[in-house]
C-alpha cells in the first residue's frame, strides 16, 4: 500500500533514493523495483533487519532490474550519515508527526538532497486525525506516537522555510480513515471487535485484488476523508555567479592610498638629483 503516487513523483533508473523512516519498507521496495539505488533508513533495528531480508529476497527473485541497488541501515533522522547533496530523491512517509524537531528533520533532508532533487512528504491529514485523537487517547499518547496534527498550510509553510519549493499535493487512503476510527472507538489494540475485523477484511481484499469498486470508492473518498496528506517539492538550484565576460571586465584596480604619496616623493627626489647634476656641470664649466 503506497502513499506516494509515483505517477506524480516519477523515478528514473539509477536515481539515488533515501527512504527516511522507512518502517516496513513499502516505498523503498517500490523504488528498488523501479531501478533506483535505494537507501532505506530507520532507527528501529528490528524493522531494518526485516527490510534487509526483503531486499535480498527481491534480488534473488529478480524483481529489481540490473543496476539497481538497495541498502537497509539504522540511523538518526536528525543526524543523517551522508554528505551534502547525496540523493536525487528523498521520501519521508508518515514520520514527521512522530518527531519533536520536525524543522531539524526538514533541514537534514534538504542538506542531503541535491539541488534540483525531489522530495515527497506524507503526514496524517488534519480532519481524520483529529477524529482519531478525539476517540482515543491511546491512539496517540504512547511512546513514539503522534505528537502533532498538521494542517496542510502549516506543513507547506515549514517546507518552504526549509528552502523547498512545493509543486503538488493530494490526499490518499480514503478507505482507511473509517478503519482507524473503528480501531479508536473499540480500542486500538482490540482486533477482535467484529466491526474492526470486517473492515480489515475489506482492506485486505482491496490491497490484494484491487477491484474496480474499491478503487472508485477510494478515488471519491480521498478528497473528503483521505487519511494522508501528501506533498511533493523540489530543492531549487543555486543561482549561478555571472561569468566575467557577462559581467564586464573590471576597471583597473585603483592604487592604494600610500602609492601616490610614494610616487610623489620619488618624483621630487629625481628632480632634486637632476638639479644637483645641472649645478655641478655649470660649476665645472666656470672653473675651466
HELIX and SHEET records of a PDB file:
HELIX    1   1 UNK A   26  UNK A   33  1                                   8    
HELIX    2   2 UNK A   45  UNK A   61  1                                  17    
HELIX    3   3 UNK A   96  UNK A   98  5                                   3    
HELIX    4   4 UNK A  102  UNK A  112  1                                  11    
HELIX    5   5 UNK A  126  UNK A  135  1                                  10    
HELIX    6   6 UNK A  152  UNK A  161  1                                  10    
HELIX    7   7 UNK A  174  UNK A  186  1                                  13    
HELIX    8   8 UNK A  194  UNK A  209  1                                  16    
HELIX    9   9 UNK A  212  UNK A  225  1                                  14    
HELIX   10  10 UNK A  244  UNK A  247  1                                   4    
HELIX   11  11 UNK A  257  UNK A  287  1                                  31    
SHEET    1   A 7 UNK A  69  UNK A  74  0                                        
SHEET    2   A 7 UNK A  37  UNK A  42  1                                        
SHEET    3   A 7 UNK A  16  UNK A  20  1                                        
SHEET    4   A 7 UNK A  87  UNK A  93  1                                        
SHEET    5   A 7 UNK A 113  UNK A 124  1                                        
SHEET    6   A 7 UNK A 228  UNK A 235 -1                                        
SHEET    7   A 7 UNK A 164  UNK A 172 -1                                        
END                                                                             
